[in-house]
């Protein structure tokens, strides 16, 4: 997980601007991202509480699954 975050940061040196940006660029799974939120590593996104970020994570991951499933269905 650390290697992915570091490599992505080196490839695109711009800071992560949001949780959505972080997920798109790193492609980390729900569990890995939730651990980062719970340990306070996502405080840079200026959300009021980790619970807000966890709710957003649920929404983003659910949406990613819908998009990926429909992508696979369209081209299979």
Helices and strands as residue ranges (DSSP letters): H 2-11, H 19-26, H 30-38, G 43-45, H 50-74
